[in-house]
């Protein structure tokens, strides 16, 4: 993990790696997360391209390993009193 120090000593956390995708392909990913005190950062890049909605809260990306394409990405604001699931776009 790699962290970049921001306000109040909080750190944004980055994790990167490679997963198998399909029979022979490798899927490179890089995930970064940090709250208000670490710059409000949210990122999920696959094969070097941003795929996330980059919103506050929980961000998820659904990836098809057969076609090697993004199916969808969603985000949930976990700071809202009543967390709601967004409508399909």
Beta strands, then each sheet from edge to edge (+ up, - down):
strand 1: 2-5
strand 2: 11-21
strand 3: 25-34
strand 4: 41-46
strand 5: 49-50
strand 6: 58-64
strand 7: 69-76
sheet 1: 1+ 2- 3+ 4- 5+
sheet 2: 6+ 7-
end
